[in-house]
Amino acid sequence: MLRRLYVDNFKSWENLDINFSPITGIFGPNSSGKSTILQFLLLLKQTKNATDRGLVLDFGSTDDYVNLGGFQDVVHKHNIDSEILWNVTWELPKKTTINDPLGKRTDVLATDENLSIWSSVKYQKKQIICQHLEYFFGNYSFYMSPKKKTTTEYELIAESDDENCKFRFKRVKARAWALPGPIKTHLFPDQAKTYFQNSDFLSVFETEYESQMDKIFYLGPLREPPKRDYAWSGASPLDVGKKGEHTVAAILSATLRNERRNLGGRTHYKSFQEMIAYWLKELGLISDFSITEIGEGSNLYRAFVKKDQYSTPALLTDVGFGVSQVLPAIVLLHYVPEGSVVLMEQPEIHLHPAVQSRFADLILNVSKTRRLQVIIESHSEHILRRLQRRVAENHTNNKDVALFFCDQIRGKSALSKLQLNEYGEISNWPENFFGDEMGEISAARKAALKRKILASKQ
């Protein structure tokens, strides 16, 4: 699970520091920097996925998770002399121990339940350079940085604030060549492991980082419209796609593998399609959902829904748009592996307010039953209010829900954490958080009264 993200000089954020919970909601006005938080995580994920190891940051293209242009487009205030610096801290799947490579078999170098990475990049001679790479684990920091500001030769260092931690990297005397810089922004160069006798364990950090990036899944705010027919060759997609374009393929793949999902408790297991149908019904959208092949061996499928028990089955294309728009979100939350991190932008799009509220219950459910971390960027007051209500009802712990408000002040994004207590109350509501509701009601009543007075005089 992601614990913390700290970023300097990325787009509208001069400084960003956010601590995540199992459920994290990021709210605020348009162009306040909400989406940028998710974009940065996606930038790291697609950089990790890039096949070009010489690519320091993969800013993407049209079909990628994010398409950000170049360094000058993403650095704060387009100041190419600034460094972009970040820290990501996450919880490891289990407590990890690293033994001292040159010590006895039982000698422990460090042990921890969390891992943290610090990286920074700068623009130099029309190239992006990874200036610094550092992993924090246990009481140690293991890092690479240039020996001098103008040199391309790096040094590998182990440090600790604990005077009892005396580990240092030991150079192989026969290999006293210059050490190159990091690969991408998370990998030590191969020379870091061959030029030193006791550095092989650095691969553990790289592997854990890549594993964490692989656990991040994303659904964007713009979803593909429904189709009358869906072609499926039997392949299993990694997710539903950033626009939900693989939703039906994901459903069919999970169905073929006879996957089941637990609604909560030992006896509440349902088949994958039954679970999707259950939540569509719980959201108040339909009463029945199914996907069937048009003809045996055709590899063409149609998705049918029934609005209520008295309705005849209809294609997704022939019912309200909201059903097809929320379907990718429901499927994604049940399709990704347990323990995943799901990023969603505006999951409430095209949904009735009552459905938005129930969608918050879906998020709470999968967070518990599937151990998912769900991070949403939203404008929905109804999602936030339902989360408050469930905390007040003691359905969920306020410590498991983190709510943030983004705003932009003088060209800089600012983040405020909403103080949610155990009774579901927020003590520091920002001014006009969801608009001036009382002001609108007051203005409407004054206008109505004024018109009534005028009408009575005629």
PyMOL commands that set and color helices and strands:
alter all, ss='L'
color gray80, all
select helices_A, chain A and resi 34-49+71-74+76-78+190-194+202-214+247-256+272-282+316-318+321-335+353-369+381-392+398-400+437-457
alter helices_A, ss='H'
color red, helices_A
select strands_A, chain A and resi 2-10+13-19+23-27+84-99+108-124+127-137+140-146+154-160+216-219+230-231+260-262+269-271+288-293+300-306+314-315+341-345+373-377+401-409+412-417
alter strands_A, ss='S'
color yellow, strands_A
deselect
rebuild
show_as cartoon
